[in-house]
Amino acid sequence: MSRGAADGGRPGVDSVRAGYVEHGVRGYYARHGDDYRNPHEDAIGEAIALADGRRPLPAGRVLDLACGSGEATLALATLDGERIFVGCDPYTGDAWRARVPHPLLELDFTAIAAGALQPHGPFDLIVCSFALHLAERSRLPGLLWALSRVGAELLVLSPHKRPAIDVGFEQIDAFVHRRVRVRRFVAR
Ligand SMILES: C[S@@+](CC[C@H](N)C(=O)[O-])C[C@H]1O[C@@H](n2cnc3c(N)ncnc32)[C@H](O)[C@@H]1O
């Protein structure tokens, strides 16, 4: 697999896509998760700051769902407000711990859809950056419903319009910044 020279030898966007094709999403992150960094981290940080500027994001307990190496958490930590962060990702533990001093739940979307987050909630905000589109489409309604039972708000950042979020949440804001699509929801 080719490596992204501009990113210190880490996989670039094209090689990540090729990795998904070669190994499947799960197989790709099982192999590369501990080395994960998002090449769009600057844009993600700016987009989160813009979302907060449009309407302050909730303080309190924050779950960073499919947290990678903490891209969204590190951006949220720069904003005003007292926040307690919890990461959640089954594959990127070493990458998270290398940059973020907060606890990690190693749960995947299937376990969350089955209610595994329930004992860890409630959360004032769930943020999911560049990951919700990776959930299997058939699992998405159950996953969204389970998230809406433990999170008061959901902030989704993604490189495109997927996935549609039509269970458990109502959209309250949406915009695009540097090709990062930001959507904000409240639990119904
Ligand atoms: C493109 S990365 C995004 C990471 C980080 N949130 C960011 O903004 O850079 C996708 C993340 O989804 C996680 N992931 C992949 N499949 C998953 C699954 N089935 N359940 C939970 N997380 C999963 C990966 O481990 C990875 O951290």
The ligand as an ORCA input file, in Angstrom:
! r2SCAN-3c Opt
* xyz 0 1
  C     -11.594      7.805      9.191
  S     -11.364      7.317     10.870
  C     -11.927      8.753     11.778
  C     -11.253      8.882     13.098
  C     -11.419     10.237     13.801
  N     -12.747     10.383     14.355
  C     -11.101     11.402     12.904
  O     -11.858     12.370     12.830
  O     -10.044     11.371     12.250
  C     -12.649      6.157     11.132
  C     -12.656      5.594     12.544
  O     -13.739      4.673     12.643
  C     -13.325      3.577     13.441
  N     -14.156      2.425     13.067
  C     -14.091      1.708     11.936
  N     -15.009      0.723     11.965
  C     -15.666      0.843     13.153
  C     -16.726      0.120     13.779
  N     -17.298     -0.939     13.172
  N     -17.145      0.516     14.985
  C     -16.585      1.590     15.604
  N     -15.567      2.317     15.070
  C     -15.119      1.941     13.855
  C     -11.865      3.399     13.088
  O     -11.144      2.706     14.088
  C     -11.396      4.828     12.920
  O     -10.872      5.374     14.095
*
